[in-house]
């Protein structure tokens, strides 16, 4: 398992454990899973932090 998969799995487990009950637990698990996925992709080098915030890097004038 790479960091992306590990981050997604950890986020889903933590989200499920943190919110037990109803539709709100689904939404919290989904949100925490997405956060874990993004962190895993950043750690794998597949996603740059600047891409998330719309920054283009040093070549932008």
C-alpha distance matrix in Angstrom:
0.0 3.8 6.8 8.0 6.0 6.4 9.9 10.7 10.1 12.0 14.6 15.3 15.7 17.9 19.8 20.6 21.7 23.8 25.6 26.9 29.4 30.3 29.3 28.8 25.8 24.2 25.0 23.7 20.4 20.1 21.2 18.9 15.9 17.1 17.5 14.0 12.8 15.4 14.6 10.9 12.5 15.1 13.0 11.3 15.0 14.9 17.5 20.5 22.1 25.4 24.2 23.9 27.5 29.2 29.9 30.4 30.5 33.3 34.8 36.0 39.7
3.8 0.0 3.8 5.5 5.5 6.2 8.6 10.2 10.8 12.2 14.2 15.7 16.6 18.2 19.9 21.4 22.5 24.1 26.0 27.8 30.3 31.0 29.8 28.9 26.2 24.6 24.8 23.4 20.4 19.8 20.3 18.0 15.3 15.7 15.7 12.4 11.0 12.9 11.9 8.1 9.3 11.6 9.5 7.5 11.2 11.5 14.0 16.9 18.7 21.9 20.9 20.8 24.3 25.9 26.4 26.9 26.8 29.6 31.2 32.4 36.1
6.8 3.8 0.0 3.8 5.5 4.9 5.8 8.4 9.7 10.2 11.8 14.0 15.1 16.0 17.7 19.7 20.7 21.7 23.9 26.1 28.7 29.5 28.2 26.9 24.4 23.0 22.8 21.1 18.5 18.0 17.8 15.4 13.1 13.4 12.7 9.4 8.6 10.0 8.4 4.8 7.0 8.8 6.5 6.0 9.7 10.4 12.1 14.6 15.8 19.3 18.6 18.2 21.5 23.5 23.9 24.8 24.6 27.5 29.4 30.3 34.0
8.0 5.5 3.8 0.0 3.8 5.5 5.2 6.2 8.6 9.9 10.6 12.3 14.3 15.4 16.3 18.3 20.0 20.9 22.5 24.7 26.9 27.3 25.7 24.6 22.3 20.5 20.2 18.9 16.3 15.2 15.2 13.4 10.7 10.4 10.6 7.7 5.6 7.5 7.3 3.8 5.0 8.1 7.6 6.7 9.7 9.1 10.4 13.5 14.7 18.0 16.7 16.0 19.6 21.4 22.4 23.3 23.7 26.9 28.5 29.1 32.8
6.0 5.5 5.5 3.8 0.0 3.8 5.5 5.1 6.1 8.5 9.9 10.6 12.2 14.1 15.2 16.5 18.2 19.8 21.3 22.9 25.2 25.7 24.3 23.6 21.0 19.2 19.5 18.4 15.2 14.5 15.4 13.4 10.2 11.1 12.0 8.7 7.1 10.2 10.2 7.0 8.7 11.9 11.0 10.0 13.3 12.5 14.0 17.2 18.3 21.6 20.1 19.2 22.8 24.6 25.9 26.9 27.4 30.7 32.1 32.8 36.4
6.4 6.2 4.9 5.5 3.8 0.0 3.8 5.5 5.1 6.0 8.4 9.9 10.5 12.0 14.0 15.3 16.3 17.9 20.0 21.8 24.5 25.5 24.5 23.5 20.6 19.4 19.8 18.0 14.9 15.1 15.6 12.8 10.4 12.0 11.8 8.1 8.2 11.0 9.8 7.0 10.0 12.3 10.6 10.7 14.3 14.3 15.5 18.2 18.8 22.4 21.5 20.3 23.6 25.9 26.9 28.2 28.4 31.5 33.4 34.0 37.5
9.9 8.6 5.8 5.2 5.5 3.8 0.0 3.8 5.5 5.1 6.0 8.5 9.9 10.4 11.9 14.1 15.2 16.1 18.1 20.4 23.0 23.9 22.7 21.2 18.6 17.6 17.4 15.4 12.8 12.7 12.5 9.7 7.7 9.0 8.2 4.4 5.4 7.9 6.6 4.8 8.3 10.1 9.3 10.3 13.3 13.3 13.6 15.9 15.9 19.5 18.8 17.2 20.4 22.9 24.0 25.7 26.0 29.2 31.2 31.5 34.9
10.7 10.2 8.4 6.2 5.1 5.5 3.8 0.0 3.8 5.5 5.2 6.2 8.6 10.0 10.4 12.2 14.2 15.2 16.5 18.6 20.8 21.2 19.8 18.8 16.2 14.6 14.7 13.3 10.3 9.8 10.5 8.3 5.2 6.9 7.7 4.7 4.5 8.1 8.5 7.1 9.4 12.1 12.1 12.5 15.2 14.3 14.5 17.2 17.3 20.6 19.2 17.4 20.7 23.1 24.8 26.5 27.3 30.7 32.4 32.4 35.9
10.1 10.8 9.7 8.6 6.1 5.1 5.5 3.8 0.0 3.8 5.4 5.2 6.2 8.6 9.8 10.6 12.2 14.1 15.6 17.1 19.6 20.5 19.7 18.9 15.8 14.6 15.5 13.9 10.5 11.0 12.4 9.8 7.1 10.0 10.7 7.6 8.2 11.8 11.6 9.9 12.7 15.3 14.6 14.9 18.1 17.4 18.0 20.7 20.8 24.2 23.0 21.1 24.4 26.9 28.5 30.2 30.8 34.2 36.0 36.1 39.6
12.0 12.2 10.2 9.9 8.5 6.0 5.1 5.5 3.8 0.0 3.8 5.5 5.2 6.0 8.4 9.9 10.5 11.9 14.2 16.2 19.1 20.5 20.0 18.6 15.5 15.1 15.6 13.3 10.3 11.7 12.1 8.8 7.5 10.5 10.0 6.8 9.1 12.0 10.8 9.9 13.4 15.1 14.1 15.3 18.4 18.4 18.5 20.7 20.3 23.9 23.2 21.1 24.0 26.9 28.2 30.2 30.6 33.8 35.9 36.0 39.3
14.6 14.2 11.8 10.6 9.9 8.4 6.0 5.2 5.4 3.8 0.0 3.8 5.5 5.2 5.9 8.4 9.8 10.3 12.1 14.6 17.2 18.2 17.3 15.6 12.8 12.3 12.3 9.9 7.3 8.4 8.4 5.0 4.3 7.4 7.0 4.8 7.6 10.2 9.7 10.0 12.9 14.5 14.5 16.0 18.6 18.1 17.5 19.6 18.7 22.1 21.3 18.7 21.5 24.5 26.1 28.4 29.1 32.5 34.5 34.2 37.4
15.3 15.7 14.0 12.3 10.6 9.9 8.5 6.2 5.2 5.5 3.8 0.0 3.8 5.5 5.1 6.1 8.5 9.8 10.7 12.4 14.7 15.6 14.8 13.7 10.7 9.7 10.6 8.9 5.4 6.9 8.5 6.3 4.6 8.4 9.4 7.8 9.4 12.6 12.9 12.7 15.3 17.4 17.5 18.5 21.1 20.2 19.9 22.3 21.6 24.8 23.6 21.0 23.9 26.7 28.7 30.9 31.9 35.4 37.2 36.8 40.0
15.7 16.6 15.1 14.3 12.2 10.5 9.9 8.6 6.2 5.2 5.5 3.8 0.0 3.8 5.5 5.2 6.1 8.5 10.2 11.4 14.3 16.1 16.1 15.0 11.5 11.5 13.0 10.8 7.6 10.2 11.6 8.9 8.2 11.9 12.3 10.2 12.4 15.4 15.0 14.6 17.7 19.6 19.1 20.2 23.2 22.8 22.6 24.9 24.2 27.6 26.6 24.1 26.9 29.8 31.6 33.8 34.6 38.0 39.9 39.7 42.9
17.9 18.2 16.0 15.4 14.1 12.0 10.4 10.0 8.6 6.0 5.2 5.5 3.8 0.0 3.8 5.5 5.1 5.9 8.6 10.8 14.1 16.1 16.1 14.2 11.0 11.9 12.6 9.5 7.5 10.5 10.7 7.5 8.4 11.8 11.2 9.7 12.8 15.1 14.2 14.7 18.0 19.2 18.8 20.6 23.3 23.2 22.5 24.3 23.0 26.4 25.9 23.1 25.5 28.7 30.4 32.9 33.5 36.8 39.0 38.6 41.6
19.8 19.9 17.7 16.3 15.2 14.0 11.9 10.4 9.8 8.4 5.9 5.1 5.5 3.8 0.0 3.8 5.4 5.1 6.2 8.9 11.6 13.0 12.6 10.6 7.5 8.4 8.9 5.8 4.0 7.4 7.8 5.5 7.1 10.3 10.3 10.0 12.6 14.8 14.8 15.7 18.4 19.8 20.1 21.8 24.2 23.6 22.5 24.3 22.9 26.0 25.2 22.1 24.4 27.5 29.6 32.2 33.2 36.7 38.7 37.9 40.9
20.6 21.4 19.7 18.3 16.5 15.3 14.1 12.2 10.6 9.9 8.4 6.1 5.2 5.5 3.8 0.0 3.8 5.5 5.5 6.5 9.2 11.0 11.4 10.3 6.6 7.6 9.6 7.6 5.3 8.9 10.5 8.9 9.4 12.9 13.6 12.9 15.1 17.8 18.0 18.3 21.0 22.8 22.9 24.3 26.9 26.1 25.4 27.5 26.3 29.4 28.4 25.4 27.8 30.8 33.0 35.5 36.6 40.1 42.0 41.3 44.4
21.7 22.5 20.7 20.0 18.2 16.3 15.2 14.2 12.2 10.5 9.8 8.5 6.1 5.1 5.4 3.8 0.0 3.8 5.7 6.5 10.1 12.9 14.1 12.5 9.0 10.9 12.7 10.0 8.5 12.2 13.1 10.9 12.0 15.5 15.4 14.5 17.2 19.7 19.2 19.7 22.8 24.2 23.8 25.5 28.3 27.9 27.3 29.1 27.7 31.0 30.3 27.4 29.6 32.8 34.7 37.4 38.2 41.5 43.7 43.1 46.0
23.8 24.1 21.7 20.9 19.8 17.9 16.1 15.2 14.1 11.9 10.3 9.8 8.5 5.9 5.1 5.5 3.8 0.0 3.8 6.5 9.9 12.5 13.3 10.9 8.0 10.7 11.5 8.2 8.2 11.9 11.8 9.8 12.1 15.1 14.5 14.3 17.4 19.3 18.8 20.0 22.9 23.9 23.9 26.0 28.4 28.1 26.9 28.3 26.5 29.6 29.2 26.0 27.8 31.2 33.1 36.0 36.8 40.1 42.4 41.5 44.3
25.6 26.0 23.9 22.5 21.3 20.0 18.1 16.5 15.6 14.2 12.1 10.7 10.2 8.6 6.2 5.5 5.7 3.8 0.0 3.8 6.4 8.7 9.7 7.4 4.7 8.1 9.1 6.7 7.4 10.9 11.4 10.6 12.7 15.4 15.6 16.0 18.6 20.5 20.6 21.9 24.5 25.7 26.1 28.0 30.2 29.5 28.2 29.8 28.0 30.8 30.1 26.7 28.5 31.7 34.0 36.9 38.1 41.5 43.6 42.5 45.2
26.9 27.8 26.1 24.7 22.9 21.8 20.4 18.6 17.1 16.2 14.6 12.4 11.4 10.8 8.9 6.5 6.5 6.5 3.8 0.0 3.8 7.1 9.4 8.4 5.6 8.8 11.0 9.6 9.6 13.0 14.3 13.7 15.1 18.1 18.7 18.8 21.1 23.4 23.7 24.5 27.1 28.7 29.0 30.5 33.0 32.1 31.1 32.9 31.3 34.2 33.2 30.0 31.9 35.0 37.4 40.2 41.5 45.0 46.9 45.8 48.6
29.4 30.3 28.7 26.9 25.2 24.5 23.0 20.8 19.6 19.1 17.2 14.7 14.3 14.1 11.6 9.2 10.1 9.9 6.4 3.8 0.0 3.8 7.0 7.0 5.6 8.4 10.7 10.6 11.1 13.8 15.4 15.7 17.0 19.6 20.6 21.1 23.1 25.3 26.0 26.9 29.2 30.9 31.5 32.9 35.2 34.0 32.9 34.8 33.2 35.8 34.6 31.3 33.1 36.1 38.7 41.5 43.1 46.7 48.4 47.1 49.8
30.3 31.0 29.5 27.3 25.7 25.5 23.9 21.2 20.5 20.5 18.2 15.6 16.1 16.1 13.0 11.0 12.9 12.5 8.7 7.1 3.8 0.0 3.8 5.5 5.7 7.1 9.3 10.5 11.3 13.1 14.9 16.1 17.1 19.2 20.8 21.7 23.1 25.2 26.5 27.4 29.3 31.1 32.2 33.3 35.4 33.9 32.6 34.5 33.1 35.4 33.9 30.6 32.4 35.1 37.9 40.7 42.6 46.2 47.7 46.3 48.9
29.3 29.8 28.2 25.7 24.3 24.5 22.7 19.8 19.7 20.0 17.3 14.8 16.1 16.1 12.6 11.4 14.1 13.3 9.7 9.4 7.0 3.8 0.0 3.8 5.4 5.2 6.5 8.8 10.0 10.8 12.6 14.5 15.3 16.8 18.7 20.0 21.1 23.0 24.7 25.7 27.2 29.1 30.5 31.5 33.3 31.5 30.1 32.0 30.6 32.7 31.0 27.7 29.5 32.0 35.0 37.8 39.8 43.5 44.8 43.2 45.9
28.8 28.9 26.9 24.6 23.6 23.5 21.2 18.8 18.9 18.6 15.6 13.7 15.0 14.2 10.6 10.3 12.5 10.9 7.4 8.4 7.0 5.5 3.8 0.0 3.8 5.3 5.1 6.1 8.5 9.8 10.5 12.2 13.9 15.4 16.6 18.2 19.8 21.3 22.6 24.1 25.8 27.2 28.6 30.1 31.7 30.3 28.6 30.2 28.4 30.5 29.2 25.7 27.3 30.0 32.9 35.9 37.7 41.3 42.8 41.3 43.8
25.8 26.2 24.4 22.3 21.0 20.6 18.6 16.2 15.8 15.5 12.8 10.7 11.5 11.0 7.5 6.6 9.0 8.0 4.7 5.6 5.6 5.7 5.4 3.8 0.0 3.8 5.4 5.1 6.0 8.4 9.8 10.5 11.9 14.1 15.3 16.2 18.0 20.0 21.0 22.1 24.1 25.7 26.7 28.1 30.1 28.8 27.5 29.3 27.8 30.3 29.0 25.7 27.6 30.5 33.2 36.0 37.6 41.2 42.8 41.6 44.3
24.2 24.6 23.0 20.5 19.2 19.4 17.6 14.6 14.6 15.1 12.3 9.7 11.5 11.9 8.4 7.6 10.9 10.7 8.1 8.8 8.4 7.1 5.2 5.3 3.8 0.0 3.8 5.5 5.2 6.1 8.6 10.0 10.3 12.3 14.3 15.2 16.2 18.4 20.0 20.7 22.3 24.4 25.6 26.5 28.5 26.8 25.7 27.8 26.6 29.0 27.3 24.1 26.3 28.9 31.8 34.3 36.2 39.9 41.2 40.0 42.9
25.0 24.8 22.8 20.2 19.5 19.8 17.4 14.7 15.5 15.6 12.3 10.6 13.0 12.6 8.9 9.6 12.7 11.5 9.1 11.0 10.7 9.3 6.5 5.1 5.4 3.8 0.0 3.8 5.5 5.0 6.1 8.6 9.7 10.6 12.4 14.2 15.2 16.6 18.5 19.8 21.1 22.8 24.4 25.6 27.1 25.4 23.8 25.6 24.1 26.2 24.6 21.3 23.2 25.8 28.7 31.5 33.4 37.1 38.4 37.0 39.8
23.7 23.4 21.1 18.9 18.4 18.0 15.4 13.3 13.9 13.3 9.9 8.9 10.8 9.5 5.8 7.6 10.0 8.2 6.7 9.6 10.6 10.5 8.8 6.1 5.1 5.5 3.8 0.0 3.8 5.4 5.1 6.1 8.3 9.9 10.6 12.2 14.1 15.5 16.6 18.1 20.0 21.3 22.5 24.2 25.9 24.7 23.0 24.5 22.8 25.3 24.1 20.7 22.6 25.6 28.1 31.0 32.6 36.1 37.9 36.6 39.3
20.4 20.4 18.5 16.3 15.2 14.9 12.8 10.3 10.5 10.3 7.3 5.4 7.6 7.5 4.0 5.3 8.5 8.2 7.4 9.6 11.1 11.3 10.0 8.5 6.0 5.2 5.5 3.8 0.0 3.8 5.5 5.2 5.9 8.6 9.9 10.3 12.0 14.2 15.2 16.1 18.1 19.9 20.8 22.1 24.2 22.9 21.8 23.8 22.6 25.3 24.0 20.9 23.3 26.2 28.6 31.2 32.6 36.2 37.9 37.0 40.0
20.1 19.8 18.0 15.2 14.5 15.1 12.7 9.8 11.0 11.7 8.4 6.9 10.2 10.5 7.4 8.9 12.2 11.9 10.9 13.0 13.8 13.1 10.8 9.8 8.4 6.1 5.0 5.4 3.8 0.0 3.8 5.6 5.0 6.2 8.7 9.8 10.4 12.4 14.3 15.1 16.4 18.5 19.9 20.8 22.5 20.8 19.6 21.7 20.7 23.2 21.4 18.4 21.0 23.5 26.2 28.6 30.3 34.0 35.4 34.4 37.5
21.2 20.3 17.8 15.2 15.4 15.6 12.5 10.5 12.4 12.1 8.4 8.5 11.6 10.7 7.8 10.5 13.1 11.8 11.4 14.3 15.4 14.9 12.6 10.5 9.8 8.6 6.1 5.1 5.5 3.8 0.0 3.8 5.4 5.2 6.3 8.7 9.9 10.8 12.5 14.3 15.5 16.8 18.6 20.0 21.4 19.9 18.1 19.7 18.2 20.5 19.2 15.9 18.1 20.9 23.5 26.2 27.8 31.4 33.0 31.9 34.7
18.9 18.0 15.4 13.4 13.4 12.8 9.7 8.3 9.8 8.8 5.0 6.3 8.9 7.5 5.5 8.9 10.9 9.8 10.6 13.7 15.7 16.1 14.5 12.2 10.5 10.0 8.6 6.1 5.2 5.6 3.8 0.0 3.8 5.4 5.0 6.1 8.6 9.9 10.6 12.2 14.2 15.4 16.5 18.3 20.0 19.2 17.7 19.2 17.7 20.6 19.7 16.6 18.9 22.0 24.1 26.8 27.9 31.5 33.4 32.5 35.5
15.9 15.3 13.1 10.7 10.2 10.4 7.7 5.2 7.1 7.5 4.3 4.6 8.2 8.4 7.1 9.4 12.0 12.1 12.7 15.1 17.0 17.1 15.3 13.9 11.9 10.3 9.7 8.3 5.9 5.0 5.4 3.8 0.0 3.8 5.4 5.0 6.1 8.7 9.9 10.4 12.3 14.3 15.2 16.3 18.3 17.1 16.2 18.4 17.7 20.6 19.2 16.6 19.5 22.1 24.3 26.5 27.8 31.4 33.0 32.4 35.7
17.1 15.7 13.4 10.4 11.1 12.0 9.0 6.9 10.0 10.5 7.4 8.4 11.9 11.8 10.3 12.9 15.5 15.1 15.4 18.1 19.6 19.2 16.8 15.4 14.1 12.3 10.6 9.9 8.6 6.2 5.2 5.4 3.8 0.0 3.8 5.4 4.9 6.2 8.6 9.7 10.5 12.3 14.2 15.2 16.5 14.9 13.5 15.6 14.8 17.4 15.7 13.0 16.0 18.5 20.8 23.1 24.5 28.2 29.7 29.0 32.2
17.5 15.7 12.7 10.6 12.0 11.8 8.2 7.7 10.7 10.0 7.0 9.4 12.3 11.2 10.3 13.6 15.4 14.5 15.6 18.7 20.6 20.8 18.7 16.6 15.3 14.3 12.4 10.6 9.9 8.7 6.3 5.0 5.4 3.8 0.0 3.8 5.4 5.2 6.2 8.6 10.0 10.7 12.4 14.3 15.5 14.7 12.8 14.2 12.8 15.8 14.9 12.0 14.6 17.7 19.5 22.0 23.0 26.6 28.5 27.8 30.9
14.0 12.4 9.4 7.7 8.7 8.1 4.4 4.7 7.6 6.8 4.8 7.8 10.2 9.7 10.0 12.9 14.5 14.3 16.0 18.8 21.1 21.7 20.0 18.2 16.2 15.2 14.2 12.2 10.3 9.8 8.7 6.1 5.0 5.4 3.8 0.0 3.8 5.5 5.2 6.1 8.6 9.9 10.5 12.2 14.2 13.8 12.9 14.8 14.0 17.4 16.6 14.3 17.3 20.1 21.6 23.7 24.4 27.8 29.8 29.6 32.8
12.8 11.0 8.6 5.6 7.1 8.2 5.4 4.5 8.2 9.1 7.6 9.4 12.4 12.8 12.6 15.1 17.2 17.4 18.6 21.1 23.1 23.1 21.1 19.8 18.0 16.2 15.2 14.1 12.0 10.4 9.9 8.6 6.1 4.9 5.4 3.8 0.0 3.8 5.5 5.1 6.2 8.6 9.9 10.4 12.3 11.0 10.5 13.1 13.1 16.3 14.8 13.0 16.4 18.7 20.4 22.0 23.0 26.5 28.1 28.0 31.5
15.4 12.9 10.0 7.5 10.2 11.0 7.9 8.1 11.8 12.0 10.2 12.6 15.4 15.1 14.8 17.8 19.7 19.3 20.5 23.4 25.3 25.2 23.0 21.3 20.0 18.4 16.6 15.5 14.2 12.4 10.8 9.9 8.7 6.2 5.2 5.5 3.8 0.0 3.8 5.4 5.1 6.2 8.7 9.8 10.6 9.5 7.8 9.8 9.4 12.5 11.3 9.4 12.8 15.2 16.7 18.5 19.4 23.0 24.6 24.4 27.8
14.6 11.9 8.4 7.3 10.2 9.8 6.6 8.5 11.6 10.8 9.7 12.9 15.0 14.2 14.8 18.0 19.2 18.8 20.6 23.7 26.0 26.5 24.7 22.6 21.0 20.0 18.5 16.6 15.2 14.3 12.5 10.6 9.9 8.6 6.2 5.2 5.5 3.8 0.0 3.8 5.5 5.1 6.2 8.7 9.9 10.2 8.9 10.2 9.5 13.2 13.0 11.3 14.2 16.9 17.7 19.6 19.8 23.1 25.2 25.3 28.6
10.9 8.1 4.8 3.8 7.0 7.0 4.8 7.1 9.9 9.9 10.0 12.7 14.6 14.7 15.7 18.3 19.7 20.0 21.9 24.5 26.9 27.4 25.7 24.1 22.1 20.7 19.8 18.1 16.1 15.1 14.3 12.2 10.4 9.7 8.6 6.1 5.1 5.4 3.8 0.0 3.8 5.4 5.1 6.2 8.6 8.8 9.0 11.3 11.8 15.4 14.7 13.8 17.0 19.2 20.0 21.3 21.4 24.6 26.5 27.0 30.6
12.5 9.3 7.0 5.0 8.7 10.0 8.3 9.4 12.7 13.4 12.9 15.3 17.7 18.0 18.4 21.0 22.8 22.9 24.5 27.1 29.2 29.3 27.2 25.8 24.1 22.3 21.1 20.0 18.1 16.4 15.5 14.2 12.3 10.5 10.0 8.6 6.2 5.1 5.5 3.8 0.0 3.8 5.4 5.0 6.2 5.2 5.5 8.5 9.9 13.1 11.8 11.6 15.1 16.7 17.5 18.4 18.7 22.0 23.6 24.2 27.8
15.1 11.6 8.8 8.1 11.9 12.3 10.1 12.1 15.3 15.1 14.5 17.4 19.6 19.2 19.8 22.8 24.2 23.9 25.7 28.7 30.9 31.1 29.1 27.2 25.7 24.4 22.8 21.3 19.9 18.5 16.8 15.4 14.3 12.3 10.7 9.9 8.6 6.2 5.1 5.4 3.8 0.0 3.8 5.4 5.1 6.0 4.9 6.1 7.1 10.5 10.3 10.3 13.3 15.1 15.2 16.3 16.1 19.2 21.2 21.8 25.4
13.0 9.5 6.5 7.6 11.0 10.6 9.3 12.1 14.6 14.1 14.5 17.5 19.1 18.8 20.1 22.9 23.8 23.9 26.1 29.0 31.5 32.2 30.5 28.6 26.7 25.6 24.4 22.5 20.8 19.9 18.6 16.5 15.2 14.2 12.4 10.5 9.9 8.7 6.2 5.1 5.4 3.8 0.0 3.8 5.4 7.7 8.1 9.3 10.3 13.8 14.0 14.0 16.8 18.8 18.5 19.4 18.7 21.4 23.7 24.7 28.2
11.3 7.5 6.0 6.7 10.0 10.7 10.3 12.5 14.9 15.3 16.0 18.5 20.2 20.6 21.8 24.3 25.5 26.0 28.0 30.5 32.9 33.3 31.5 30.1 28.1 26.5 25.6 24.2 22.1 20.8 20.0 18.3 16.3 15.2 14.3 12.2 10.4 9.8 8.7 6.2 5.0 5.4 3.8 0.0 3.8 5.5 7.7 9.9 12.0 15.0 14.5 15.2 18.3 19.6 19.5 19.8 19.4 22.1 23.8 25.1 28.8
15.0 11.2 9.7 9.7 13.3 14.3 13.3 15.2 18.1 18.4 18.6 21.1 23.2 23.3 24.2 26.9 28.3 28.4 30.2 33.0 35.2 35.4 33.3 31.7 30.1 28.5 27.1 25.9 24.2 22.5 21.4 20.0 18.3 16.5 15.5 14.2 12.3 10.6 9.9 8.6 6.2 5.1 5.4 3.8 0.0 3.8 5.5 7.0 9.8 12.2 11.9 13.3 16.2 17.0 16.5 16.4 15.8 18.5 20.0 21.5 25.2
14.9 11.5 10.4 9.1 12.5 14.3 13.3 14.3 17.4 18.4 18.1 20.2 22.8 23.2 23.6 26.1 27.9 28.1 29.5 32.1 34.0 33.9 31.5 30.3 28.8 26.8 25.4 24.7 22.9 20.8 19.9 19.2 17.1 14.9 14.7 13.8 11.0 9.5 10.2 8.8 5.2 6.0 7.7 5.5 3.8 0.0 3.8 6.9 10.1 12.1 10.6 12.0 15.3 15.8 16.0 15.8 16.1 19.1 20.2 21.3 25.1
17.5 14.0 12.1 10.4 14.0 15.5 13.6 14.5 18.0 18.5 17.5 19.9 22.6 22.5 22.5 25.4 27.3 26.9 28.2 31.1 32.9 32.6 30.1 28.6 27.5 25.7 23.8 23.0 21.8 19.6 18.1 17.7 16.2 13.5 12.8 12.9 10.5 7.8 8.9 9.0 5.5 4.9 8.1 7.7 5.5 3.8 0.0 3.8 6.6 8.6 7.1 8.3 11.5 12.2 12.6 13.0 13.6 17.0 18.2 18.8 22.5
20.5 16.9 14.6 13.5 17.2 18.2 15.9 17.2 20.7 20.7 19.6 22.3 24.9 24.3 24.3 27.5 29.1 28.3 29.8 32.9 34.8 34.5 32.0 30.2 29.3 27.8 25.6 24.5 23.8 21.7 19.7 19.2 18.4 15.6 14.2 14.8 13.1 9.8 10.2 11.3 8.5 6.1 9.3 9.9 7.0 6.9 3.8 0.0 3.8 5.4 5.3 7.2 9.5 10.2 9.7 10.2 10.3 13.6 15.3 15.8 19.4
22.1 18.7 15.8 14.7 18.3 18.8 15.9 17.3 20.8 20.3 18.7 21.6 24.2 23.0 22.9 26.3 27.7 26.5 28.0 31.3 33.2 33.1 30.6 28.4 27.8 26.6 24.1 22.8 22.6 20.7 18.2 17.7 17.7 14.8 12.8 14.0 13.1 9.4 9.5 11.8 9.9 7.1 10.3 12.0 9.8 10.1 6.6 3.8 0.0 3.8 5.4 5.5 7.0 9.0 8.6 10.4 10.5 13.9 16.1 15.9 19.1
25.4 21.9 19.3 18.0 21.6 22.4 19.5 20.6 24.2 23.9 22.1 24.8 27.6 26.4 26.0 29.4 31.0 29.6 30.8 34.2 35.8 35.4 32.7 30.5 30.3 29.0 26.2 25.3 25.3 23.2 20.5 20.6 20.6 17.4 15.8 17.4 16.3 12.5 13.2 15.4 13.1 10.5 13.8 15.0 12.2 12.1 8.6 5.4 3.8 0.0 3.8 5.4 5.3 5.9 4.8 6.8 7.3 10.9 12.8 12.2 15.5
24.2 20.9 18.6 16.7 20.1 21.5 18.8 19.2 23.0 23.2 21.3 23.6 26.6 25.9 25.2 28.4 30.3 29.2 30.1 33.2 34.6 33.9 31.0 29.2 29.0 27.3 24.6 24.1 24.0 21.4 19.2 19.7 19.2 15.7 14.9 16.6 14.8 11.3 13.0 14.7 11.8 10.3 14.0 14.5 11.9 10.6 7.1 5.3 5.4 3.8 0.0 3.8 5.5 5.2 6.1 7.4 9.2 13.1 14.0 13.4 16.8
23.9 20.8 18.2 16.0 19.2 20.3 17.2 17.4 21.1 21.1 18.7 21.0 24.1 23.1 22.1 25.4 27.4 26.0 26.7 30.0 31.3 30.6 27.7 25.7 25.7 24.1 21.3 20.7 20.9 18.4 15.9 16.6 16.6 13.0 12.0 14.3 13.0 9.4 11.3 13.8 11.6 10.3 14.0 15.2 13.3 12.0 8.3 7.2 5.5 5.4 3.8 0.0 3.8 5.8 7.8 10.3 12.1 15.9 17.2 16.0 19.1
27.5 24.3 21.5 19.6 22.8 23.6 20.4 20.7 24.4 24.0 21.5 23.9 26.9 25.5 24.4 27.8 29.6 27.8 28.5 31.9 33.1 32.4 29.5 27.3 27.6 26.3 23.2 22.6 23.3 21.0 18.1 18.9 19.5 16.0 14.6 17.3 16.4 12.8 14.2 17.0 15.1 13.3 16.8 18.3 16.2 15.3 11.5 9.5 7.0 5.3 5.5 3.8 0.0 3.8 5.7 9.1 11.0 14.5 15.9 14.1 16.7
29.2 25.9 23.5 21.4 24.6 25.9 22.9 23.1 26.9 26.9 24.5 26.7 29.8 28.7 27.5 30.8 32.8 31.2 31.7 35.0 36.1 35.1 32.0 30.0 30.5 28.9 25.8 25.6 26.2 23.5 20.9 22.0 22.1 18.5 17.7 20.1 18.7 15.2 16.9 19.2 16.7 15.1 18.8 19.6 17.0 15.8 12.2 10.2 9.0 5.9 5.2 5.8 3.8 0.0 3.8 6.4 9.3 12.7 13.3 11.3 14.1
29.9 26.4 23.9 22.4 25.9 26.9 24.0 24.8 28.5 28.2 26.1 28.7 31.6 30.4 29.6 33.0 34.7 33.1 34.0 37.4 38.7 37.9 35.0 32.9 33.2 31.8 28.7 28.1 28.6 26.2 23.5 24.1 24.3 20.8 19.5 21.6 20.4 16.7 17.7 20.0 17.5 15.2 18.5 19.5 16.5 16.0 12.6 9.7 8.6 4.8 6.1 7.8 5.7 3.8 0.0 3.8 5.8 9.1 10.2 8.5 11.4
30.4 26.9 24.8 23.3 26.9 28.2 25.7 26.5 30.2 30.2 28.4 30.9 33.8 32.9 32.2 35.5 37.4 36.0 36.9 40.2 41.5 40.7 37.8 35.9 36.0 34.3 31.5 31.0 31.2 28.6 26.2 26.8 26.5 23.1 22.0 23.7 22.0 18.5 19.6 21.3 18.4 16.3 19.4 19.8 16.4 15.8 13.0 10.2 10.4 6.8 7.4 10.3 9.1 6.4 3.8 0.0 3.8 6.9 7.1 6.0 9.6
30.5 26.8 24.6 23.7 27.4 28.4 26.0 27.3 30.8 30.6 29.1 31.9 34.6 33.5 33.2 36.6 38.2 36.8 38.1 41.5 43.1 42.6 39.8 37.7 37.6 36.2 33.4 32.6 32.6 30.3 27.8 27.9 27.8 24.5 23.0 24.4 23.0 19.4 19.8 21.4 18.7 16.1 18.7 19.4 15.8 16.1 13.6 10.3 10.5 7.3 9.2 12.1 11.0 9.3 5.8 3.8 0.0 3.8 5.7 6.1 9.5
33.3 29.6 27.5 26.9 30.7 31.5 29.2 30.7 34.2 33.8 32.5 35.4 38.0 36.8 36.7 40.1 41.5 40.1 41.5 45.0 46.7 46.2 43.5 41.3 41.2 39.9 37.1 36.1 36.2 34.0 31.4 31.5 31.4 28.2 26.6 27.8 26.5 23.0 23.1 24.6 22.0 19.2 21.4 22.1 18.5 19.1 17.0 13.6 13.9 10.9 13.1 15.9 14.5 12.7 9.1 6.9 3.8 0.0 3.8 5.5 7.9
34.8 31.2 29.4 28.5 32.1 33.4 31.2 32.4 36.0 35.9 34.5 37.2 39.9 39.0 38.7 42.0 43.7 42.4 43.6 46.9 48.4 47.7 44.8 42.8 42.8 41.2 38.4 37.9 37.9 35.4 33.0 33.4 33.0 29.7 28.5 29.8 28.1 24.6 25.2 26.5 23.6 21.2 23.7 23.8 20.0 20.2 18.2 15.3 16.1 12.8 14.0 17.2 15.9 13.3 10.2 7.1 5.7 3.8 0.0 3.8 6.4
36.0 32.4 30.3 29.1 32.8 34.0 31.5 32.4 36.1 36.0 34.2 36.8 39.7 38.6 37.9 41.3 43.1 41.5 42.5 45.8 47.1 46.3 43.2 41.3 41.6 40.0 37.0 36.6 37.0 34.4 31.9 32.5 32.4 29.0 27.8 29.6 28.0 24.4 25.3 27.0 24.2 21.8 24.7 25.1 21.5 21.3 18.8 15.8 15.9 12.2 13.4 16.0 14.1 11.3 8.5 6.0 6.1 5.5 3.8 0.0 3.8
39.7 36.1 34.0 32.8 36.4 37.5 34.9 35.9 39.6 39.3 37.4 40.0 42.9 41.6 40.9 44.4 46.0 44.3 45.2 48.6 49.8 48.9 45.9 43.8 44.3 42.9 39.8 39.3 40.0 37.5 34.7 35.5 35.7 32.2 30.9 32.8 31.5 27.8 28.6 30.6 27.8 25.4 28.2 28.8 25.2 25.1 22.5 19.4 19.1 15.5 16.8 19.1 16.7 14.1 11.4 9.6 9.5 7.9 6.4 3.8 0.0
